Amino acid sequence: MNPALHRLGFNARDRVVIIHADDIGMCEATIPALAELLDFGLVSSCSVMVPCPWFPAAAEWIRLHPETDAGVHITLTSEWAHYRWRSVSTLSPASGLVDQEGFLPRTTRQIQQRGNPDAVFKEASAQVALARQFGMQPSHLDSHMFSLKGAFLSVYLQLAHKLRLPALIDRKALERYRKRQALKMKEPGIPIFDHIGGAPNNGHPEDRVTILKSIFSSLPPGLSCVLLHPGRDTDEIRAITTNWRYRVADWKAFQSVNLKRHVQSIGVQIITYKTLAGTVTA
């Protein structure tokens, strides 16, 4: 059984999930979308992208709504064609955090290959510090495009331990890291997720509720995180990304009464990272 869930009083058969809105502050459309989703009550958590242009507005909204379960979406990549952002800690190419155009690298592979681990730790720490400077009290850490997995998982664990915050790390990623490093690691003092999922960015956006109902029904026992990337339909989000339809579909689907009733009917238990914070032991 997942040790974190055991500490919280759940049993081995329980299906426990955090429903988590990523990429808040990436653009303006994410902020009113988040407000509506939290008001509807199915989404339980979110995280903000500190290097992005709309981060100050996102942080202000969260500061004015302190009940929000909000973390820092550690951002080491800048993937869109013409809408880019930079490191908050350095402009040095030697860090591996700066591409030829002066922005964060576009892909996880690029940052994994080029990033200096010390520079990555400093950047991640600086993003958390800036979030706090803007009045946030982060409940957790997670990683944009999962760029803190693989080669940087040790950095991720180190930062989570230093800050005593839960982080979105799944057991498969932890085991791959152990095998690659030939390590006999003790169980981390932070909760480890058994499953991470979310609706893919393919197929028909109008099928989002049906797909999500299947995802929730298929959740295994243990601790899961279901991710979404919500945004309202605006000219800005359409200009930024070709996958805007799926982001708008996430925003709409997680305000669906049909989906909410389904999740409630199958006995999935929804929690927050603030709940998980009580299980951090190191």
C-alpha positions in Angstrom: 0.0 0.0 0.0 1.1 3.6 -0.7 2.8 4.7 2.6 1.4 8.3 2.3 -2.2 7.0 2.0 -1.6 4.7 4.9 -0.5 7.7 7.0 -3.7 9.5 6.0 -5.9 6.7 7.1 -6.9 5.2 3.7 -6.9 1.5 3.0 -5.3 -0.5 0.3 -8.4 -0.6 -1.9 -9.0 3.1 -1.9 -8.6 5.1 -5.1 -7.4 8.5 -4.2 -6.7 11.3 -6.7 -5.5 14.9 -7.0 -7.2 16.6 -10.0 -4.6 19.1 -11.0 -4.7 22.1 -13.4 -1.2 22.7 -14.9 0.3 25.7 -16.8 -1.6 28.4 -14.9 -0.1 31.8 -15.8 1.2 30.4 -19.2 -1.3 32.9 -20.8 -4.2 35.1 -19.6 -6.8 32.5 -20.6 -5.6 30.1 -17.8 -6.5 32.4 -14.9 -10.3 32.9 -15.4 -10.4 29.3 -16.4 -8.9 28.2 -13.1 -11.3 30.4 -11.1 -14.3 28.8 -12.8 -12.9 25.3 -12.3 -12.2 25.7 -8.6 -15.7 27.3 -8.2 -17.3 24.3 -9.9 -15.5 22.0 -7.4 -14.1 19.1 -9.4 -10.5 20.3 -9.8 -8.7 20.2 -6.5 -5.2 21.7 -7.2 -3.2 23.8 -9.6 0.4 25.0 -10.3 1.8 28.2 -11.8 4.5 28.7 -14.4 6.7 31.4 -12.8 8.8 32.4 -15.9 5.7 33.1 -18.0 4.3 36.6 -18.8 1.0 36.1 -17.0 2.6 34.7 -13.8 2.2 37.9 -11.8 -1.6 38.0 -12.5 -1.9 34.3 -11.6 0.1 34.8 -8.4 -2.1 37.8 -7.5 -5.3 35.7 -8.0 -3.9 32.9 -5.8 -2.8 35.4 -3.1 -6.4 36.8 -3.0 -7.7 33.2 -2.7 -5.5 31.6 -0.1 -7.7 28.6 0.2 -6.4 27.5 -3.3 -4.1 24.5 -3.4 -1.4 26.0 -5.6 2.1 24.8 -6.3 5.0 25.8 -8.5 5.2 24.2 -12.0 8.9 24.2 -12.3 9.5 25.4 -15.8 12.8 24.5 -17.6 11.4 24.5 -21.2 9.8 27.0 -23.5 8.1 25.0 -26.2 5.9 27.3 -28.3 6.9 28.7 -31.7 6.7 32.4 -31.0 5.6 32.8 -27.4 8.7 32.2 -25.3 10.1 32.8 -21.8 13.5 32.9 -20.1 15.2 31.5 -17.1 14.6 33.6 -14.0 18.0 32.9 -12.5 20.6 33.2 -15.3 21.2 34.2 -18.9 24.5 32.2 -19.1 24.6 29.7 -21.9 27.0 27.6 -19.7 24.0 26.8 -17.5 22.4 24.8 -20.3 19.2 26.8 -19.6 19.6 29.2 -22.5 19.1 28.3 -26.2 20.5 30.0 -29.2 17.6 32.5 -29.1 18.1 33.3 -25.4 15.1 31.4 -24.1 14.7 28.2 -22.2 15.2 25.1 -24.4 12.2 24.0 -26.3 12.2 20.3 -25.4 12.7 18.1 -22.4 15.4 16.2 -24.3 17.4 19.4 -24.8 17.3 20.4 -21.2 18.1 16.9 -20.1 21.2 16.8 -22.4 22.4 20.3 -21.9 21.3 21.4 -18.4 23.9 21.7 -15.6 22.4 20.1 -12.5 23.6 22.9 -10.2 22.1 25.5 -12.5 18.8 23.5 -12.7 18.6 23.4 -8.9 19.3 27.1 -8.7 16.7 27.8 -11.3 14.0 25.7 -9.6 14.8 27.2 -6.3 14.6 30.7 -7.8 11.2 30.0 -9.3 9.9 28.9 -5.8 11.5 32.0 -4.2 9.8 34.3 -6.8 6.4 32.7 -6.2 6.8 33.4 -2.5 8.0 37.0 -3.3 4.7 37.5 -5.1 2.7 36.3 -2.1 2.2 32.6 -2.8 2.7 29.9 -0.3 3.3 26.9 -2.5 1.7 23.7 -1.5 3.8 21.5 -3.7 6.2 21.2 -6.7 5.6 19.7 -10.1 7.5 19.9 -13.4 6.6 21.3 -16.8 6.8 18.6 -19.5 8.2 16.3 -16.8 11.6 17.8 -17.4 12.7 17.1 -13.8 12.5 13.4 -14.3 15.3 11.2 -15.6 18.7 12.9 -15.2 17.3 15.6 -12.9 15.3 13.4 -10.6 17.9 13.8 -7.9 17.6 17.6 -8.2 13.9 17.3 -7.9 14.1 15.1 -4.7 16.7 17.4 -3.2 14.6 20.5 -3.7 11.5 18.8 -2.3 13.4 17.6 0.7 14.9 21.0 1.3 11.5 22.8 1.1 9.6 19.9 2.8 7.0 20.0 0.0 5.3 17.2 -1.8 6.3 16.8 -5.5 4.7 15.1 -8.4 6.9 12.0 -8.7 5.6 8.6 -9.7 6.9 5.2 -8.6 7.9 4.2 -12.2 10.1 7.2 -12.6 11.7 6.6 -9.2 12.4 2.9 -10.0 13.9 3.8 -13.4 16.2 6.3 -11.7 17.3 3.7 -9.1 18.1 1.2 -11.8 20.0 3.7 -14.0 22.1 4.8 -11.0 22.4 1.3 -9.5 21.2 2.8 -6.3 19.7 1.3 -3.2 17.6 4.3 -2.1 15.5 4.3 1.0 11.9 5.3 0.5 11.8 9.1 0.0 10.3 11.2 2.8 7.8 12.7 0.3 4.7 11.0 -1.1 5.2 9.0 -4.3 2.4 8.7 -6.8 1.3 5.3 -8.1 -0.3 6.7 -11.3 -0.3 9.9 -13.3 -2.8 10.3 -16.1 -4.8 12.7 -18.2 -6.7 13.0 -21.5 -4.3 13.0 -24.5 -4.1 15.8 -27.0 -5.5 13.8 -29.9 -8.8 12.7 -31.2 -11.9 14.9 -31.1 -12.0 17.6 -28.3 -15.7 17.2 -28.0 -15.2 13.6 -26.7 -13.3 14.9 -23.7 -15.9 14.0 -21.1 -16.3 10.5 -22.4 -12.5 10.0 -22.4 -12.2 11.4 -18.9 -15.0 9.2 -17.5 -13.0 6.2 -18.8 -9.8 7.5 -17.2 -11.4 8.0 -13.8 -13.1 4.6 -14.0 -9.8 2.9 -14.8 -7.8 4.5 -11.9 -6.1 1.8 -9.9 -6.1 1.6 -6.1 -3.5 4.0 -4.6 -2.5 7.6 -5.1 -3.1 9.1 -8.6 -2.9 12.5 -10.2 -5.1 13.4 -13.2 -3.7 16.3 -15.1 -5.5 19.0 -17.2 -4.3 22.1 -19.0 -7.3 24.4 -19.0 -7.8 27.7 -20.8 -10.7 29.7 -22.0 -11.1 30.2 -25.7 -9.3 33.5 -26.5 -7.5 35.0 -29.5 -4.3 34.8 -27.4 -4.4 31.1 -26.6 -5.3 30.3 -30.3 -2.2 32.3 -31.4 0.1 30.6 -28.9 -0.5 26.9 -29.4 -2.0 24.6 -32.0 -3.4 22.4 -29.2 -5.6 25.2 -27.9 -8.8 23.1 -28.6 -7.8 20.5 -26.1 -7.0 23.1 -23.5 -10.4 24.7 -24.0 -11.9 21.2 -23.9 -10.3 20.5 -20.5 -11.7 23.8 -19.2 -15.2 22.8 -20.4 -15.0 19.1 -19.4 -14.0 19.7 -15.8 -17.1 21.9 -15.5 -19.3 19.1 -16.7 -22.1 18.0 -14.3 -22.0 14.7 -16.1 -18.3 14.1 -15.3 -18.6 15.3 -11.7 -21.5 13.0 -11.0 -19.6 10.1 -12.6 -16.5 10.7 -10.4 -18.6 10.9 -7.3 -20.6 7.7 -8.3 -17.5 5.5 -8.7 -16.1 6.2 -5.3 -12.9 8.0 -6.3 -11.7 10.1 -3.4 -10.4 13.6 -4.3 -7.7 15.2 -2.1 -5.2 18.1 -2.4 -1.5 18.5 -2.0 -2.2 20.4 1.2 -3.6 17.1 2.5 -0.4 15.3 1.3 1.9 17.8 3.0 1.1 16.2 6.3 2.8 13.0 5.1 6.2 14.6 4.3 8.7 13.1 6.7 12.1 14.3 5.4 
